[in-house]
Amino acid sequence: MNAERQRLDAHRWHWQHGPIDIVAEAHGAPEAVAAAHEAAWERFRGEDDGNGTTNNISQPAVRHGVLTELVGELSLLRQPVTSATCPLHGPIAQRMWHACAPFLPEFITPMAAVAGSVAQELIACYQQPGIERAWLNNGGDIALHLAPGQSVRVGLFSDLARFDLADMGRLSTDGRFEIRHTDPVRGVATSGWRGRSFSMGIADSVTVLAATAAQADAAASIIANAVNVSDAAIQRQSANTLKDDTDLGERLVTTSVLPLHPNQVQRALDAGEARARALQQAGLVWAVLMVCQEQWRHVEPLSLLPETQKVAGAVLA
């Protein structure tokens, strides 16, 4: 299984290797953009041979591709983070661990930050003179580079249940927000029970803006788990009965959510908002948007609130 790439247009590439699926986009001086794309691609695919293995010890050192690097420590990456002392060796694996450690003693494994950590590893290739803006979108978890004076607008699609490939030609977003160079945000991530990873909560989507993509990814998972309530309309199943190699073991994950009474949705969003506010006060997130059954809750950046609201600790939803 080899890494594959395809040019999408003058600014974008699509890279895929196993479960990792990335769209890379950059703007700036053409020569700088081309060099950054090539450097990121080389980091992504590495120098592993066509069988996904590495050279033997008698041969020159091989720089592993992203997937091979992660697979090499996968057993540890699926274990819960139990302390701030990281037992991992690869730079991406270490970033995953350190992104999750601040949530202790809450249950979390490094896999909660895998997509954001990979995107963050690759965006470093674009932090070069001549690159004005760049972003690595790894399945919806995004790492950003913005030169001074630059900004990017991000579209939000809140409910995957409404996504239909047949509508791709006329797909419209539910909202948009702008991230400026001066904002303390270089990572955007979304989690929810309908996504590609399991969730213990019932949020259709939780979108987090944070200092890094790894931090945003881990926080989105934690907050999405917190958007929760007990109700007979919610069906859950042990994660390991749905996927043998899950990092969640026997923990119950959400598999179906029938329409809930609006008051129940509000209670679930209240719980998620409380968790989001706590993480914001701890400096782990900048802003959060939660969506559950067409109800929205917005935890705004503290820097944008009137001083009286900051003192009271209240964020208008």
C-alpha positions in Angstrom: 0.0 0.0 0.0 1.7 3.1 -1.2 0.9 6.8 -0.6 -0.8 8.4 -3.5 -1.3 12.0 -4.6 -3.3 13.9 -7.2 -3.1 17.6 -8.1 -6.6 19.2 -7.8 -5.7 22.6 -9.2 -2.9 25.2 -9.1 -3.1 25.5 -5.3 -4.4 22.2 -4.1 -3.2 18.6 -3.8 -5.0 15.5 -2.5 -2.8 12.9 -0.6 -4.0 9.6 0.6 -2.4 6.7 2.4 -4.5 4.1 4.1 -7.0 5.8 6.3 -5.3 9.2 6.0 -6.9 11.5 3.5 -5.7 15.1 3.1 -6.3 18.1 1.0 -3.4 20.5 1.1 -3.8 24.1 -0.2 -1.3 27.0 -0.3 -1.1 30.5 -1.8 1.9 32.7 -2.3 4.9 32.9 -4.6 4.6 30.0 -7.1 8.1 28.7 -6.5 7.7 28.8 -2.7 4.2 27.1 -2.9 5.6 24.3 -5.1 8.6 23.7 -2.8 6.4 23.6 0.3 3.9 21.1 -1.3 6.8 18.9 -2.3 8.4 19.0 1.2 5.0 18.2 2.8 4.4 15.3 0.3 7.9 13.9 1.1 7.2 14.1 4.8 3.8 12.4 4.3 5.0 9.5 2.2 8.5 9.2 3.6 11.0 6.7 2.1 9.3 3.5 3.1 9.4 0.8 0.4 6.5 -0.3 -1.6 5.5 -3.0 0.9 5.1 -0.5 3.7 8.2 -1.8 5.5 11.5 -0.1 6.1 15.0 -1.0 5.0 17.0 -3.4 7.2 19.6 -2.2 9.6 22.5 -2.7 7.1 21.0 -0.1 4.8 21.0 3.7 5.2 18.5 5.2 7.7 15.0 5.5 6.3 12.7 8.4 7.1 9.3 6.9 7.8 6.2 8.1 6.2 3.4 9.4 8.4 1.3 6.2 8.4 4.3 3.9 9.0 5.5 6.1 11.8 2.1 5.9 13.5 1.5 2.2 12.9 4.9 1.5 14.6 3.5 2.8 17.9 -0.2 2.0 17.4 -0.5 -0.3 20.4 0.6 2.5 22.8 -1.4 5.1 20.9 -4.6 3.1 21.7 -3.9 3.1 25.4 -5.3 5.8 27.7 -3.2 8.8 28.6 -2.4 8.4 32.3 0.3 11.0 33.0 2.0 14.0 31.4 5.1 11.8 30.9 5.0 10.6 27.3 6.2 7.1 26.5 6.1 7.6 22.8 9.0 8.3 20.4 7.7 9.6 17.0 7.1 13.4 16.7 3.5 13.0 15.7 2.8 10.4 18.4 4.3 12.6 21.0 2.2 15.6 19.8 -0.9 13.4 20.1 0.0 12.5 23.7 0.8 16.0 24.8 -2.4 17.3 23.2 -4.5 14.9 25.3 -2.6 15.0 28.6 -4.2 18.3 29.8 -7.6 16.5 30.0 -6.5 14.1 32.7 -8.0 12.5 34.7 -10.7 12.2 32.1 -10.5 9.2 29.9 -8.7 10.0 26.6 -6.3 8.2 24.3 -3.8 9.8 22.0 -6.0 8.7 19.0 -8.4 11.5 19.9 -5.8 13.9 18.4 -4.4 11.8 15.5 -5.9 13.7 12.6 -5.1 17.1 13.9 -1.6 16.1 14.9 -0.9 14.8 11.4 -2.2 18.0 9.8 0.0 20.0 12.3 3.1 18.0 11.4 2.6 18.8 7.7 1.7 22.5 8.0 5.3 23.1 9.3 6.5 22.6 5.7 4.5 25.8 4.7 5.8 28.1 7.4 8.4 29.5 5.0 9.0 32.9 3.3 6.8 33.3 0.3 3.9 31.4 1.7 1.0 33.7 2.4 -1.7 31.2 3.5 -1.8 27.5 3.7 -4.0 24.8 5.3 -4.0 21.0 5.6 -7.4 19.5 5.9 -7.2 16.0 7.3 -10.8 14.7 7.1 -12.2 17.9 8.5 -9.4 18.6 11.0 -7.4 21.6 9.8 -4.0 23.1 10.5 -3.4 26.6 9.3 -0.5 28.9 8.4 -1.2 32.6 8.0 1.4 35.2 7.3 1.0 38.7 8.8 -2.0 40.5 7.3 -3.5 37.2 6.0 -6.8 35.6 6.9 -8.9 32.6 5.9 -12.7 31.9 5.8 -13.8 28.5 7.0 -17.2 27.0 6.0 -19.2 25.0 8.5 -21.4 22.0 7.6 -23.1 21.2 10.8 -25.0 17.9 10.3 -23.4 14.9 8.4 -26.9 13.3 8.2 -27.8 15.8 5.6 -24.7 15.2 3.5 -25.4 13.5 0.2 -22.8 12.9 -2.6 -25.6 13.6 -5.1 -25.8 17.2 -3.8 -22.0 17.9 -4.2 -22.6 20.2 -7.1 -24.9 22.5 -5.0 -23.6 21.9 -1.5 -24.0 25.0 0.7 -22.6 25.6 4.2 -24.5 26.3 7.3 -22.2 29.2 8.3 -18.8 30.7 7.9 -16.2 32.3 10.1 -13.0 34.1 9.5 -9.6 33.4 11.2 -7.1 36.3 11.0 -3.4 36.2 11.5 -3.8 38.1 14.7 -6.2 35.5 16.2 -4.6 32.9 18.5 -6.0 30.1 16.3 -4.1 27.8 14.0 -6.3 24.7 14.3 -9.9 23.9 13.6 -11.5 20.5 14.3 -14.9 18.9 14.4 -16.3 15.9 16.2 -19.7 14.3 16.8 -21.6 11.1 16.9 -22.2 11.0 13.2 -18.5 11.5 12.3 -15.9 9.0 11.2 -14.9 8.3 14.9 -17.0 7.1 17.8 -18.5 9.6 20.3 -20.0 9.0 23.7 -22.2 12.1 23.3 -25.1 13.1 21.0 -23.8 16.2 19.3 -24.3 16.3 15.6 -21.1 18.4 15.5 -18.8 20.2 17.8 -16.4 22.6 16.0 -13.4 23.9 18.0 -11.0 26.7 17.3 -7.7 26.4 19.2 -4.0 27.3 19.1 -3.0 24.1 17.2 -4.8 21.5 15.2 -3.8 18.8 17.7 -5.3 20.7 20.6 -8.5 21.4 18.6 -8.9 17.8 17.7 -8.5 16.5 21.3 -10.8 19.2 22.7 -13.5 18.6 20.0 -13.6 14.9 21.1 -13.9 15.8 24.8 -16.6 18.4 24.3 -18.6 16.2 21.9 -18.6 13.5 24.6 -19.9 16.0 27.1 -22.9 17.0 24.9 -25.0 14.3 26.4 -28.2 13.3 28.3 -29.9 10.1 29.3 -33.0 9.3 27.2 -34.6 6.2 25.8 -34.4 7.7 22.3 -30.6 7.3 22.4 -29.1 4.0 21.5 -25.5 3.1 22.5 -23.3 0.0 22.0 -19.9 -1.1 23.3 -17.3 0.3 21.0 -15.4 -3.0 20.7 -18.6 -4.7 19.3 -18.6 -2.2 16.5 -14.8 -2.2 15.8 -12.4 -4.8 17.0 -9.4 -2.6 17.3 -11.0 0.5 18.8 -9.2 2.4 21.4 -12.4 2.8 23.5 -12.7 -0.8 24.5 -16.1 -1.6 26.1 -17.1 2.0 26.6 -20.6 2.8 25.3 -20.7 4.9 22.1 -23.7 6.5 20.4 -25.1 4.6 17.5 -28.6 6.2 17.0 -30.4 9.3 18.3 -34.1 9.6 17.6 -35.7 13.1 17.8 -35.5 14.3 21.4 -37.7 16.8 23.3 -36.2 20.3 22.9 -35.6 20.5 26.6 -33.5 17.4 26.5 -31.4 18.8 23.7 -31.0 22.0 25.7 -29.8 19.9 28.7 -27.2 18.2 26.5 -26.0 21.4 25.1 -25.8 22.9 28.6 -23.5 20.1 29.6 -21.3 20.6 26.5 -21.2 24.3 27.1 -20.1 23.9 30.7 -17.2 21.7 29.5 -16.3 24.1 26.7 -16.2 27.0 29.1 -13.9 25.2 31.5 -11.5 24.3 28.7 -11.7 27.9 27.4 -10.8 29.2 30.9 -7.9 26.8 31.0 -6.6 28.2 27.7 -7.2 24.9 25.8 -9.8 26.3 23.3 -10.5 29.7 21.8 -14.1 29.3 20.6 -16.6 26.4 20.2 -19.7 25.9 18.2 -22.0 23.0 19.1 -25.0 21.7 17.1 -27.5 19.1 18.2 -30.8 18.4 16.5 -31.0 21.9 14.8 -30.2 23.7 18.1 -27.0 25.7 18.2 -24.7 26.8 21.1 -21.8 29.2 20.6 -19.0 29.7 23.2 -17.5 32.9 21.9 -13.8 33.9 22.3 -13.2 35.6 25.6 -11.3 38.3 23.9 -14.5 39.4 22.0 -16.7 39.7 25.0 -17.4 43.0 26.9 -15.4 43.3 30.1 -18.4 43.0 32.4 -19.2 39.6 30.8 -15.6 38.4 31.2 -15.8 39.2 34.9 -19.1 37.4 35.4 -17.7 34.4 33.5 -20.8 34.3 31.2 -20.5 33.8 27.5 -23.6 34.7 25.4 -24.8 31.7 23.4 
